[in-house]
Amino acid sequence: MDKIDVYEAVQQFVVMQLEDDATGHGLDHIKRMVALAQHLASFETTAVVNMTRVELGAWLHETFDSKLVRDVDERERQLRALLNAHHMPESEQVALLTLIKTVSYQRTLSHPSVLEDSIEAKIVRDADFLDALGAIGIARAFYYGGAKGDQIYHPDVLPREVLTADNYRLSNTVVNHFYEKLFLLPDLMSTTQGKKIAHERVAVMKEFLNSFYKEWHFALEDK
């Protein structure tokens, strides 16, 4: 297996799938995630990290997401054909596909324990979660909410107290998404560095919401 050839083929595969994305899960998200995963991996000193698996997993993780892909099984067959054409060993294909299938938030909701996951999966998952936080996370949340047709905010619509793998994609307001999911991500981080960055980015988001509420209710204030 020639790693350079595989990298190039995978990147072309992802570009074909995501270049027209209008939900906040496009190539800019992928490239940030790859950089975040590389950063998180550099802090892992207690385990040997397979960086090829981390980087390919970061590139490919959205190509199997059911919110973006109509036929997940067909997408897996396409990827398998690509990896076979570049002579990736079967054992490595299985490990890569397992990683891709275990990093989603939906999977985290249905399988809250991540102790059994590989260090590579934990790094890629943390990188994905981090790109949902901070200033970028704010932008992506409203971008995705707009794509879904969600309301920005409604004072009478409260955040759901419990999210499940079945209900978390149901429409709600974008602001509620901060409370229902995004502010909970620091506690779901598997890496020490990921948790540190997550708390820093959540602080940015909370400051944004403080300003948001003041501006939203401005017309209601006594003059």
PyMOL commands that place a pseudoatom at each C-alpha (Angstrom):
pseudoatom trace, name=CA, resn=MET, resi=1, chain=A, elem=C, hetatm=0, pos=[0.000, 0.000, 0.000]
pseudoatom trace, name=CA, resn=ASP, resi=2, chain=A, elem=C, hetatm=0, pos=[1.379, 3.394, -1.024]
pseudoatom trace, name=CA, resn=LYS, resi=3, chain=A, elem=C, hetatm=0, pos=[0.273, 5.857, 1.667]
pseudoatom trace, name=CA, resn=ILE, resi=4, chain=A, elem=C, hetatm=0, pos=[0.591, 8.891, -0.594]
pseudoatom trace, name=CA, resn=ASP, resi=5, chain=A, elem=C, hetatm=0, pos=[-1.591, 7.298, -3.266]
pseudoatom trace, name=CA, resn=VAL, resi=6, chain=A, elem=C, hetatm=0, pos=[-4.197, 6.299, -0.676]
pseudoatom trace, name=CA, resn=TYR, resi=7, chain=A, elem=C, hetatm=0, pos=[-4.240, 9.804, 0.833]
pseudoatom trace, name=CA, resn=GLU, resi=8, chain=A, elem=C, hetatm=0, pos=[-4.737, 11.398, -2.572]
pseudoatom trace, name=CA, resn=ALA, resi=9, chain=A, elem=C, hetatm=0, pos=[-7.456, 8.932, -3.550]
pseudoatom trace, name=CA, resn=VAL, resi=10, chain=A, elem=C, hetatm=0, pos=[-9.311, 9.409, -0.271]
pseudoatom trace, name=CA, resn=GLN, resi=11, chain=A, elem=C, hetatm=0, pos=[-9.121, 13.186, -0.528]
pseudoatom trace, name=CA, resn=GLN, resi=12, chain=A, elem=C, hetatm=0, pos=[-10.511, 13.083, -4.071]
pseudoatom trace, name=CA, resn=PHE, resi=13, chain=A, elem=C, hetatm=0, pos=[-13.280, 10.749, -2.878]
pseudoatom trace, name=CA, resn=VAL, resi=14, chain=A, elem=C, hetatm=0, pos=[-14.229, 13.152, -0.092]
pseudoatom trace, name=CA, resn=VAL, resi=15, chain=A, elem=C, hetatm=0, pos=[-14.110, 16.195, -2.371]
pseudoatom trace, name=CA, resn=MET, resi=16, chain=A, elem=C, hetatm=0, pos=[-16.566, 14.501, -4.724]
pseudoatom trace, name=CA, resn=GLN, resi=17, chain=A, elem=C, hetatm=0, pos=[-18.951, 13.810, -1.847]
pseudoatom trace, name=CA, resn=LEU, resi=18, chain=A, elem=C, hetatm=0, pos=[-18.760, 17.076, 0.077]
pseudoatom trace, name=CA, resn=GLU, resi=19, chain=A, elem=C, hetatm=0, pos=[-17.678, 19.890, -2.242]
pseudoatom trace, name=CA, resn=ASP, resi=20, chain=A, elem=C, hetatm=0, pos=[-21.268, 21.147, -2.587]
pseudoatom trace, name=CA, resn=ASP, resi=21, chain=A, elem=C, hetatm=0, pos=[-22.199, 20.751, 1.081]
pseudoatom trace, name=CA, resn=ALA, resi=22, chain=A, elem=C, hetatm=0, pos=[-24.359, 23.556, 2.441]
pseudoatom trace, name=CA, resn=THR, resi=23, chain=A, elem=C, hetatm=0, pos=[-24.828, 22.313, 6.009]
pseudoatom trace, name=CA, resn=GLY, resi=24, chain=A, elem=C, hetatm=0, pos=[-21.507, 23.131, 7.680]
pseudoatom trace, name=CA, resn=HIS, resi=25, chain=A, elem=C, hetatm=0, pos=[-20.057, 19.662, 7.074]
pseudoatom trace, name=CA, resn=GLY, resi=26, chain=A, elem=C, hetatm=0, pos=[-18.054, 20.482, 3.954]
pseudoatom trace, name=CA, resn=LEU, resi=27, chain=A, elem=C, hetatm=0, pos=[-14.377, 20.518, 3.069]
pseudoatom trace, name=CA, resn=ASP, resi=28, chain=A, elem=C, hetatm=0, pos=[-13.526, 23.447, 5.341]
pseudoatom trace, name=CA, resn=HIS, resi=29, chain=A, elem=C, hetatm=0, pos=[-14.859, 21.422, 8.287]
pseudoatom trace, name=CA, resn=ILE, resi=30, chain=A, elem=C, hetatm=0, pos=[-12.857, 18.383, 7.185]
pseudoatom trace, name=CA, resn=LYS, resi=31, chain=A, elem=C, hetatm=0, pos=[-9.598, 20.321, 6.878]
pseudoatom trace, name=CA, resn=ARG, resi=32, chain=A, elem=C, hetatm=0, pos=[-10.019, 21.931, 10.300]
pseudoatom trace, name=CA, resn=MET, resi=33, chain=A, elem=C, hetatm=0, pos=[-10.804, 18.526, 11.763]
pseudoatom trace, name=CA, resn=VAL, resi=34, chain=A, elem=C, hetatm=0, pos=[-7.676, 16.969, 10.283]
pseudoatom trace, name=CA, resn=ALA, resi=35, chain=A, elem=C, hetatm=0, pos=[-5.578, 19.761, 11.815]
pseudoatom trace, name=CA, resn=LEU, resi=36, chain=A, elem=C, hetatm=0, pos=[-7.325, 19.377, 15.177]
pseudoatom trace, name=CA, resn=ALA, resi=37, chain=A, elem=C, hetatm=0, pos=[-6.820, 15.605, 15.124]
pseudoatom trace, name=CA, resn=GLN, resi=38, chain=A, elem=C, hetatm=0, pos=[-3.124, 16.032, 14.377]
pseudoatom trace, name=CA, resn=HIS, resi=39, chain=A, elem=C, hetatm=0, pos=[-2.862, 18.501, 17.251]
pseudoatom trace, name=CA, resn=LEU, resi=40, chain=A, elem=C, hetatm=0, pos=[-4.632, 16.205, 19.719]
pseudoatom trace, name=CA, resn=ALA, resi=41, chain=A, elem=C, hetatm=0, pos=[-2.542, 13.227, 18.644]
pseudoatom trace, name=CA, resn=SER, resi=42, chain=A, elem=C, hetatm=0, pos=[0.651, 15.148, 19.374]
pseudoatom trace, name=CA, resn=PHE, resi=43, chain=A, elem=C, hetatm=0, pos=[-0.349, 15.260, 23.065]
pseudoatom trace, name=CA, resn=GLU, resi=44, chain=A, elem=C, hetatm=0, pos=[-0.899, 11.510, 23.372]
pseudoatom trace, name=CA, resn=THR, resi=45, chain=A, elem=C, hetatm=0, pos=[2.232, 10.160, 25.055]
pseudoatom trace, name=CA, resn=THR, resi=46, chain=A, elem=C, hetatm=0, pos=[0.804, 7.074, 26.751]
pseudoatom trace, name=CA, resn=ALA, resi=47, chain=A, elem=C, hetatm=0, pos=[-0.261, 5.216, 23.606]
pseudoatom trace, name=CA, resn=VAL, resi=48, chain=A, elem=C, hetatm=0, pos=[1.078, 4.643, 20.109]
pseudoatom trace, name=CA, resn=VAL, resi=49, chain=A, elem=C, hetatm=0, pos=[-1.191, 6.473, 17.672]
pseudoatom trace, name=CA, resn=ASN, resi=50, chain=A, elem=C, hetatm=0, pos=[-1.677, 5.242, 14.114]
pseudoatom trace, name=CA, resn=MET, resi=51, chain=A, elem=C, hetatm=0, pos=[-1.592, 8.610, 12.368]
pseudoatom trace, name=CA, resn=THR, resi=52, chain=A, elem=C, hetatm=0, pos=[-2.547, 7.183, 8.988]
pseudoatom trace, name=CA, resn=ARG, resi=53, chain=A, elem=C, hetatm=0, pos=[-5.764, 5.895, 10.523]
pseudoatom trace, name=CA, resn=VAL, resi=54, chain=A, elem=C, hetatm=0, pos=[-6.381, 9.173, 12.360]
pseudoatom trace, name=CA, resn=GLU, resi=55, chain=A, elem=C, hetatm=0, pos=[-5.916, 11.331, 9.281]
pseudoatom trace, name=CA, resn=LEU, resi=56, chain=A, elem=C, hetatm=0, pos=[-7.878, 9.088, 6.922]
pseudoatom trace, name=CA, resn=GLY, resi=57, chain=A, elem=C, hetatm=0, pos=[-10.615, 8.755, 9.528]
pseudoatom trace, name=CA, resn=ALA, resi=58, chain=A, elem=C, hetatm=0, pos=[-10.825, 12.529, 9.888]
pseudoatom trace, name=CA, resn=TRP, resi=59, chain=A, elem=C, hetatm=0, pos=[-11.069, 12.933, 6.128]
pseudoatom trace, name=CA, resn=LEU, resi=60, chain=A, elem=C, hetatm=0, pos=[-13.720, 10.253, 5.753]
pseudoatom trace, name=CA, resn=HIS, resi=61, chain=A, elem=C, hetatm=0, pos=[-15.894, 10.583, 8.853]
pseudoatom trace, name=CA, resn=GLU, resi=62, chain=A, elem=C, hetatm=0, pos=[-18.662, 12.652, 7.227]
pseudoatom trace, name=CA, resn=THR, resi=63, chain=A, elem=C, hetatm=0, pos=[-18.967, 10.404, 4.175]
pseudoatom trace, name=CA, resn=PHE, resi=64, chain=A, elem=C, hetatm=0, pos=[-20.854, 7.812, 6.264]
pseudoatom trace, name=CA, resn=ASP, resi=65, chain=A, elem=C, hetatm=0, pos=[-23.082, 10.203, 8.203]
pseudoatom trace, name=CA, resn=SER, resi=66, chain=A, elem=C, hetatm=0, pos=[-26.738, 9.337, 7.670]
pseudoatom trace, name=CA, resn=LYS, resi=67, chain=A, elem=C, hetatm=0, pos=[-27.783, 12.991, 7.924]
pseudoatom trace, name=CA, resn=LEU, resi=68, chain=A, elem=C, hetatm=0, pos=[-25.718, 13.683, 4.800]
pseudoatom trace, name=CA, resn=VAL, resi=69, chain=A, elem=C, hetatm=0, pos=[-25.798, 10.350, 2.945]
pseudoatom trace, name=CA, resn=ARG, resi=70, chain=A, elem=C, hetatm=0, pos=[-28.922, 8.654, 1.630]
pseudoatom trace, name=CA, resn=ASP, resi=71, chain=A, elem=C, hetatm=0, pos=[-27.395, 5.204, 1.137]
pseudoatom trace, name=CA, resn=VAL, resi=72, chain=A, elem=C, hetatm=0, pos=[-24.728, 4.524, 3.751]
pseudoatom trace, name=CA, resn=ASP, resi=73, chain=A, elem=C, hetatm=0, pos=[-24.223, 0.915, 2.621]
pseudoatom trace, name=CA, resn=GLU, resi=74, chain=A, elem=C, hetatm=0, pos=[-23.536, 1.996, -0.953]
pseudoatom trace, name=CA, resn=ARG, resi=75, chain=A, elem=C, hetatm=0, pos=[-21.081, 4.629, 0.249]
pseudoatom trace, name=CA, resn=GLU, resi=76, chain=A, elem=C, hetatm=0, pos=[-19.247, 1.949, 2.225]
pseudoatom trace, name=CA, resn=ARG, resi=77, chain=A, elem=C, hetatm=0, pos=[-19.065, -0.272, -0.866]
pseudoatom trace, name=CA, resn=GLN, resi=78, chain=A, elem=C, hetatm=0, pos=[-17.604, 2.617, -2.850]
pseudoatom trace, name=CA, resn=LEU, resi=79, chain=A, elem=C, hetatm=0, pos=[-14.976, 3.273, -0.207]
pseudoatom trace, name=CA, resn=ARG, resi=80, chain=A, elem=C, hetatm=0, pos=[-14.138, -0.409, 0.059]
pseudoatom trace, name=CA, resn=ALA, resi=81, chain=A, elem=C, hetatm=0, pos=[-13.574, -0.553, -3.692]
pseudoatom trace, name=CA, resn=LEU, resi=82, chain=A, elem=C, hetatm=0, pos=[-11.271, 2.461, -3.494]
pseudoatom trace, name=CA, resn=LEU, resi=83, chain=A, elem=C, hetatm=0, pos=[-9.228, 1.026, -0.623]
pseudoatom trace, name=CA, resn=ASN, resi=84, chain=A, elem=C, hetatm=0, pos=[-8.968, -2.365, -2.328]
pseudoatom trace, name=CA, resn=ALA, resi=85, chain=A, elem=C, hetatm=0, pos=[-7.780, -0.691, -5.509]
pseudoatom trace, name=CA, resn=HIS, resi=86, chain=A, elem=C, hetatm=0, pos=[-4.942, 0.848, -3.495]
pseudoatom trace, name=CA, resn=HIS, resi=87, chain=A, elem=C, hetatm=0, pos=[-4.101, -2.440, -1.756]
pseudoatom trace, name=CA, resn=MET, resi=88, chain=A, elem=C, hetatm=0, pos=[-4.955, -1.427, 1.789]
pseudoatom trace, name=CA, resn=PRO, resi=89, chain=A, elem=C, hetatm=0, pos=[-4.770, -4.583, 3.952]
pseudoatom trace, name=CA, resn=GLU, resi=90, chain=A, elem=C, hetatm=0, pos=[-8.135, -5.980, 5.034]
pseudoatom trace, name=CA, resn=SER, resi=91, chain=A, elem=C, hetatm=0, pos=[-7.297, -5.599, 8.724]
pseudoatom trace, name=CA, resn=GLU, resi=92, chain=A, elem=C, hetatm=0, pos=[-6.561, -1.900, 8.258]
pseudoatom trace, name=CA, resn=GLN, resi=93, chain=A, elem=C, hetatm=0, pos=[-9.743, -1.407, 6.241]
pseudoatom trace, name=CA, resn=VAL, resi=94, chain=A, elem=C, hetatm=0, pos=[-11.785, -2.948, 9.044]
pseudoatom trace, name=CA, resn=ALA, resi=95, chain=A, elem=C, hetatm=0, pos=[-10.071, -0.745, 11.641]
pseudoatom trace, name=CA, resn=LEU, resi=96, chain=A, elem=C, hetatm=0, pos=[-10.647, 2.386, 9.546]
pseudoatom trace, name=CA, resn=LEU, resi=97, chain=A, elem=C, hetatm=0, pos=[-14.301, 1.610, 8.861]
pseudoatom trace, name=CA, resn=THR, resi=98, chain=A, elem=C, hetatm=0, pos=[-14.877, 0.826, 12.529]
pseudoatom trace, name=CA, resn=LEU, resi=99, chain=A, elem=C, hetatm=0, pos=[-13.401, 4.200, 13.466]
pseudoatom trace, name=CA, resn=ILE, resi=100, chain=A, elem=C, hetatm=0, pos=[-15.610, 6.033, 10.971]
pseudoatom trace, name=CA, resn=LYS, resi=101, chain=A, elem=C, hetatm=0, pos=[-18.727, 4.341, 12.296]
pseudoatom trace, name=CA, resn=THR, resi=102, chain=A, elem=C, hetatm=0, pos=[-17.957, 5.052, 15.957]
pseudoatom trace, name=CA, resn=VAL, resi=103, chain=A, elem=C, hetatm=0, pos=[-17.122, 8.761, 15.980]
pseudoatom trace, name=CA, resn=SER, resi=104, chain=A, elem=C, hetatm=0, pos=[-20.581, 10.258, 15.421]
pseudoatom trace, name=CA, resn=TYR, resi=105, chain=A, elem=C, hetatm=0, pos=[-22.531, 12.051, 18.142]
pseudoatom trace, name=CA, resn=GLN, resi=106, chain=A, elem=C, hetatm=0, pos=[-25.515, 9.816, 17.463]
pseudoatom trace, name=CA, resn=ARG, resi=107, chain=A, elem=C, hetatm=0, pos=[-23.394, 6.770, 18.226]
pseudoatom trace, name=CA, resn=THR, resi=108, chain=A, elem=C, hetatm=0, pos=[-22.148, 8.455, 21.408]
pseudoatom trace, name=CA, resn=LEU, resi=109, chain=A, elem=C, hetatm=0, pos=[-25.757, 8.889, 22.540]
pseudoatom trace, name=CA, resn=SER, resi=110, chain=A, elem=C, hetatm=0, pos=[-26.604, 5.259, 21.885]
pseudoatom trace, name=CA, resn=HIS, resi=111, chain=A, elem=C, hetatm=0, pos=[-23.296, 3.941, 23.293]
pseudoatom trace, name=CA, resn=PRO, resi=112, chain=A, elem=C, hetatm=0, pos=[-22.237, 6.430, 25.997]
pseudoatom trace, name=CA, resn=SER, resi=113, chain=A, elem=C, hetatm=0, pos=[-19.224, 4.385, 27.104]
pseudoatom trace, name=CA, resn=VAL, resi=114, chain=A, elem=C, hetatm=0, pos=[-16.229, 4.961, 24.835]
pseudoatom trace, name=CA, resn=LEU, resi=115, chain=A, elem=C, hetatm=0, pos=[-13.733, 2.985, 26.892]
pseudoatom trace, name=CA, resn=GLU, resi=116, chain=A, elem=C, hetatm=0, pos=[-13.638, 0.242, 24.278]
pseudoatom trace, name=CA, resn=ASP, resi=117, chain=A, elem=C, hetatm=0, pos=[-12.841, 2.620, 21.430]
pseudoatom trace, name=CA, resn=SER, resi=118, chain=A, elem=C, hetatm=0, pos=[-9.351, 2.915, 20.008]
pseudoatom trace, name=CA, resn=ILE, resi=119, chain=A, elem=C, hetatm=0, pos=[-7.175, 5.924, 20.748]
pseudoatom trace, name=CA, resn=GLU, resi=120, chain=A, elem=C, hetatm=0, pos=[-7.493, 6.858, 17.074]
pseudoatom trace, name=CA, resn=ALA, resi=121, chain=A, elem=C, hetatm=0, pos=[-11.301, 6.905, 17.303]
pseudoatom trace, name=CA, resn=LYS, resi=122, chain=A, elem=C, hetatm=0, pos=[-11.164, 9.012, 20.460]
pseudoatom trace, name=CA, resn=ILE, resi=123, chain=A, elem=C, hetatm=0, pos=[-8.887, 11.549, 18.782]
pseudoatom trace, name=CA, resn=VAL, resi=124, chain=A, elem=C, hetatm=0, pos=[-11.056, 11.838, 15.673]
pseudoatom trace, name=CA, resn=ARG, resi=125, chain=A, elem=C, hetatm=0, pos=[-14.252, 12.103, 17.735]
pseudoatom trace, name=CA, resn=ASP, resi=126, chain=A, elem=C, hetatm=0, pos=[-12.755, 14.836, 19.914]
pseudoatom trace, name=CA, resn=ALA, resi=127, chain=A, elem=C, hetatm=0, pos=[-11.596, 16.735, 16.834]
pseudoatom trace, name=CA, resn=ASP, resi=128, chain=A, elem=C, hetatm=0, pos=[-15.094, 16.553, 15.367]
pseudoatom trace, name=CA, resn=PHE, resi=129, chain=A, elem=C, hetatm=0, pos=[-16.651, 17.758, 18.611]
pseudoatom trace, name=CA, resn=LEU, resi=130, chain=A, elem=C, hetatm=0, pos=[-14.160, 20.633, 18.878]
pseudoatom trace, name=CA, resn=ASP, resi=131, chain=A, elem=C, hetatm=0, pos=[-15.116, 21.959, 15.450]
pseudoatom trace, name=CA, resn=ALA, resi=132, chain=A, elem=C, hetatm=0, pos=[-18.680, 22.245, 16.746]
pseudoatom trace, name=CA, resn=LEU, resi=133, chain=A, elem=C, hetatm=0, pos=[-17.518, 24.645, 19.468]
pseudoatom trace, name=CA, resn=GLY, resi=134, chain=A, elem=C, hetatm=0, pos=[-16.122, 28.161, 19.711]
pseudoatom trace, name=CA, resn=ALA, resi=135, chain=A, elem=C, hetatm=0, pos=[-16.606, 30.890, 17.106]
pseudoatom trace, name=CA, resn=ILE, resi=136, chain=A, elem=C, hetatm=0, pos=[-16.575, 28.324, 14.299]
pseudoatom trace, name=CA, resn=GLY, resi=137, chain=A, elem=C, hetatm=0, pos=[-19.115, 26.256, 16.192]
pseudoatom trace, name=CA, resn=ILE, resi=138, chain=A, elem=C, hetatm=0, pos=[-21.441, 29.247, 16.475]
pseudoatom trace, name=CA, resn=ALA, resi=139, chain=A, elem=C, hetatm=0, pos=[-21.219, 29.869, 12.737]
pseudoatom trace, name=CA, resn=ARG, resi=140, chain=A, elem=C, hetatm=0, pos=[-21.767, 26.198, 11.906]
pseudoatom trace, name=CA, resn=ALA, resi=141, chain=A, elem=C, hetatm=0, pos=[-24.737, 25.876, 14.250]
pseudoatom trace, name=CA, resn=PHE, resi=142, chain=A, elem=C, hetatm=0, pos=[-26.631, 28.711, 12.584]
pseudoatom trace, name=CA, resn=TYR, resi=143, chain=A, elem=C, hetatm=0, pos=[-25.559, 27.588, 9.115]
pseudoatom trace, name=CA, resn=TYR, resi=144, chain=A, elem=C, hetatm=0, pos=[-26.870, 24.062, 9.737]
pseudoatom trace, name=CA, resn=GLY, resi=145, chain=A, elem=C, hetatm=0, pos=[-30.016, 25.357, 11.398]
pseudoatom trace, name=CA, resn=GLY, resi=146, chain=A, elem=C, hetatm=0, pos=[-30.702, 27.518, 8.366]
pseudoatom trace, name=CA, resn=ALA, resi=147, chain=A, elem=C, hetatm=0, pos=[-30.221, 24.549, 6.060]
pseudoatom trace, name=CA, resn=LYS, resi=148, chain=A, elem=C, hetatm=0, pos=[-32.788, 22.615, 8.119]
pseudoatom trace, name=CA, resn=GLY, resi=149, chain=A, elem=C, hetatm=0, pos=[-35.206, 25.525, 8.351]
pseudoatom trace, name=CA, resn=ASP, resi=150, chain=A, elem=C, hetatm=0, pos=[-34.957, 25.739, 12.134]
pseudoatom trace, name=CA, resn=GLN, resi=151, chain=A, elem=C, hetatm=0, pos=[-35.902, 28.886, 14.026]
pseudoatom trace, name=CA, resn=ILE, resi=152, chain=A, elem=C, hetatm=0, pos=[-33.042, 30.928, 15.421]
pseudoatom trace, name=CA, resn=TYR, resi=153, chain=A, elem=C, hetatm=0, pos=[-34.659, 31.263, 18.849]
pseudoatom trace, name=CA, resn=HIS, resi=154, chain=A, elem=C, hetatm=0, pos=[-38.050, 31.256, 20.521]
pseudoatom trace, name=CA, resn=PRO, resi=155, chain=A, elem=C, hetatm=0, pos=[-38.359, 32.270, 24.180]
pseudoatom trace, name=CA, resn=ASP, resi=156, chain=A, elem=C, hetatm=0, pos=[-41.262, 29.865, 24.712]
pseudoatom trace, name=CA, resn=VAL, resi=157, chain=A, elem=C, hetatm=0, pos=[-39.506, 26.814, 23.253]
pseudoatom trace, name=CA, resn=LEU, resi=158, chain=A, elem=C, hetatm=0, pos=[-37.315, 25.350, 25.963]
pseudoatom trace, name=CA, resn=PRO, resi=159, chain=A, elem=C, hetatm=0, pos=[-34.325, 23.044, 25.417]
pseudoatom trace, name=CA, resn=ARG, resi=160, chain=A, elem=C, hetatm=0, pos=[-35.121, 19.358, 25.656]
pseudoatom trace, name=CA, resn=GLU, resi=161, chain=A, elem=C, hetatm=0, pos=[-33.825, 17.849, 28.868]
pseudoatom trace, name=CA, resn=VAL, resi=162, chain=A, elem=C, hetatm=0, pos=[-32.955, 14.471, 27.367]
pseudoatom trace, name=CA, resn=LEU, resi=163, chain=A, elem=C, hetatm=0, pos=[-31.564, 13.760, 23.909]
pseudoatom trace, name=CA, resn=THR, resi=164, chain=A, elem=C, hetatm=0, pos=[-31.558, 10.262, 22.480]
pseudoatom trace, name=CA, resn=ALA, resi=165, chain=A, elem=C, hetatm=0, pos=[-30.151, 8.730, 19.320]
pseudoatom trace, name=CA, resn=ASP, resi=166, chain=A, elem=C, hetatm=0, pos=[-33.703, 8.813, 17.941]
pseudoatom trace, name=CA, resn=ASN, resi=167, chain=A, elem=C, hetatm=0, pos=[-34.782, 12.366, 18.734]
pseudoatom trace, name=CA, resn=TYR, resi=168, chain=A, elem=C, hetatm=0, pos=[-31.688, 14.556, 18.678]
pseudoatom trace, name=CA, resn=ARG, resi=169, chain=A, elem=C, hetatm=0, pos=[-31.999, 15.422, 14.975]
pseudoatom trace, name=CA, resn=LEU, resi=170, chain=A, elem=C, hetatm=0, pos=[-35.623, 16.518, 15.267]
pseudoatom trace, name=CA, resn=SER, resi=171, chain=A, elem=C, hetatm=0, pos=[-36.106, 20.210, 14.609]
pseudoatom trace, name=CA, resn=ASN, resi=172, chain=A, elem=C, hetatm=0, pos=[-35.758, 22.688, 17.432]
pseudoatom trace, name=CA, resn=THR, resi=173, chain=A, elem=C, hetatm=0, pos=[-34.297, 26.183, 17.685]
pseudoatom trace, name=CA, resn=VAL, resi=174, chain=A, elem=C, hetatm=0, pos=[-30.629, 26.805, 16.965]
pseudoatom trace, name=CA, resn=VAL, resi=175, chain=A, elem=C, hetatm=0, pos=[-30.086, 28.420, 20.358]
pseudoatom trace, name=CA, resn=ASN, resi=176, chain=A, elem=C, hetatm=0, pos=[-31.556, 25.377, 22.087]
pseudoatom trace, name=CA, resn=HIS, resi=177, chain=A, elem=C, hetatm=0, pos=[-28.990, 23.255, 20.255]
pseudoatom trace, name=CA, resn=PHE, resi=178, chain=A, elem=C, hetatm=0, pos=[-26.302, 25.001, 22.290]
pseudoatom trace, name=CA, resn=TYR, resi=179, chain=A, elem=C, hetatm=0, pos=[-27.845, 23.732, 25.532]
pseudoatom trace, name=CA, resn=GLU, resi=180, chain=A, elem=C, hetatm=0, pos=[-29.028, 20.341, 24.298]
pseudoatom trace, name=CA, resn=LYS, resi=181, chain=A, elem=C, hetatm=0, pos=[-25.741, 19.277, 22.740]
pseudoatom trace, name=CA, resn=LEU, resi=182, chain=A, elem=C, hetatm=0, pos=[-22.902, 21.734, 22.318]
pseudoatom trace, name=CA, resn=PHE, resi=183, chain=A, elem=C, hetatm=0, pos=[-22.423, 22.793, 25.943]
pseudoatom trace, name=CA, resn=LEU, resi=184, chain=A, elem=C, hetatm=0, pos=[-22.343, 19.117, 26.944]
pseudoatom trace, name=CA, resn=LEU, resi=185, chain=A, elem=C, hetatm=0, pos=[-19.464, 18.187, 24.637]
pseudoatom trace, name=CA, resn=PRO, resi=186, chain=A, elem=C, hetatm=0, pos=[-16.592, 19.034, 27.038]
pseudoatom trace, name=CA, resn=ASP, resi=187, chain=A, elem=C, hetatm=0, pos=[-17.770, 16.245, 29.345]
pseudoatom trace, name=CA, resn=LEU, resi=188, chain=A, elem=C, hetatm=0, pos=[-17.761, 13.807, 26.410]
pseudoatom trace, name=CA, resn=MET, resi=189, chain=A, elem=C, hetatm=0, pos=[-14.159, 14.505, 25.430]
pseudoatom trace, name=CA, resn=SER, resi=190, chain=A, elem=C, hetatm=0, pos=[-11.837, 11.516, 25.619]
pseudoatom trace, name=CA, resn=THR, resi=191, chain=A, elem=C, hetatm=0, pos=[-8.497, 13.336, 25.461]
pseudoatom trace, name=CA, resn=THR, resi=192, chain=A, elem=C, hetatm=0, pos=[-7.062, 15.725, 28.041]
pseudoatom trace, name=CA, resn=GLN, resi=193, chain=A, elem=C, hetatm=0, pos=[-6.098, 18.319, 25.443]
pseudoatom trace, name=CA, resn=GLY, resi=194, chain=A, elem=C, hetatm=0, pos=[-9.477, 18.018, 23.752]
pseudoatom trace, name=CA, resn=LYS, resi=195, chain=A, elem=C, hetatm=0, pos=[-11.262, 18.693, 27.035]
pseudoatom trace, name=CA, resn=LYS, resi=196, chain=A, elem=C, hetatm=0, pos=[-9.080, 21.754, 27.690]
pseudoatom trace, name=CA, resn=ILE, resi=197, chain=A, elem=C, hetatm=0, pos=[-9.808, 23.280, 24.288]
pseudoatom trace, name=CA, resn=ALA, resi=198, chain=A, elem=C, hetatm=0, pos=[-13.496, 22.395, 24.556]
pseudoatom trace, name=CA, resn=HIS, resi=199, chain=A, elem=C, hetatm=0, pos=[-13.907, 24.357, 27.796]
pseudoatom trace, name=CA, resn=GLU, resi=200, chain=A, elem=C, hetatm=0, pos=[-12.149, 27.353, 26.236]
pseudoatom trace, name=CA, resn=ARG, resi=201, chain=A, elem=C, hetatm=0, pos=[-14.429, 27.276, 23.214]
pseudoatom trace, name=CA, resn=VAL, resi=202, chain=A, elem=C, hetatm=0, pos=[-17.611, 26.856, 25.245]
pseudoatom trace, name=CA, resn=ALA, resi=203, chain=A, elem=C, hetatm=0, pos=[-16.684, 30.016, 27.163]
pseudoatom trace, name=CA, resn=VAL, resi=204, chain=A, elem=C, hetatm=0, pos=[-16.667, 31.893, 23.840]
pseudoatom trace, name=CA, resn=MET, resi=205, chain=A, elem=C, hetatm=0, pos=[-20.118, 30.533, 23.022]
pseudoatom trace, name=CA, resn=LYS, resi=206, chain=A, elem=C, hetatm=0, pos=[-21.592, 31.485, 26.387]
pseudoatom trace, name=CA, resn=GLU, resi=207, chain=A, elem=C, hetatm=0, pos=[-20.298, 35.027, 25.988]
pseudoatom trace, name=CA, resn=PHE, resi=208, chain=A, elem=C, hetatm=0, pos=[-21.924, 35.142, 22.555]
pseudoatom trace, name=CA, resn=LEU, resi=209, chain=A, elem=C, hetatm=0, pos=[-25.270, 34.042, 24.007]
pseudoatom trace, name=CA, resn=ASN, resi=210, chain=A, elem=C, hetatm=0, pos=[-25.078, 36.733, 26.682]
pseudoatom trace, name=CA, resn=SER, resi=211, chain=A, elem=C, hetatm=0, pos=[-24.854, 39.343, 23.927]
pseudoatom trace, name=CA, resn=PHE, resi=212, chain=A, elem=C, hetatm=0, pos=[-27.449, 37.535, 21.822]
pseudoatom trace, name=CA, resn=TYR, resi=213, chain=A, elem=C, hetatm=0, pos=[-30.090, 37.653, 24.559]
pseudoatom trace, name=CA, resn=LYS, resi=214, chain=A, elem=C, hetatm=0, pos=[-29.466, 41.356, 25.223]
pseudoatom trace, name=CA, resn=GLU, resi=215, chain=A, elem=C, hetatm=0, pos=[-29.917, 42.171, 21.542]
pseudoatom trace, name=CA, resn=TRP, resi=216, chain=A, elem=C, hetatm=0, pos=[-32.895, 39.841, 21.048]
pseudoatom trace, name=CA, resn=HIS, resi=217, chain=A, elem=C, hetatm=0, pos=[-34.830, 41.424, 23.919]
pseudoatom trace, name=CA, resn=PHE, resi=218, chain=A, elem=C, hetatm=0, pos=[-33.699, 44.994, 23.189]
pseudoatom trace, name=CA, resn=ALA, resi=219, chain=A, elem=C, hetatm=0, pos=[-37.077, 46.018, 21.764]
pseudoatom trace, name=CA, resn=LEU, resi=220, chain=A, elem=C, hetatm=0, pos=[-38.799, 44.747, 24.912]
pseudoatom trace, name=CA, resn=GLU, resi=221, chain=A, elem=C, hetatm=0, pos=[-36.722, 46.790, 27.325]
pseudoatom trace, name=CA, resn=ASP, resi=222, chain=A, elem=C, hetatm=0, pos=[-38.208, 49.822, 29.017]
pseudoatom trace, name=CA, resn=LYS, resi=223, chain=A, elem=C, hetatm=0, pos=[-37.009, 53.022, 27.421]
for i in range(1, 223): cmd.bond("trace and resi %d" % i, "trace and resi %d" % (i + 1))
show_as sticks, trace
zoom trace
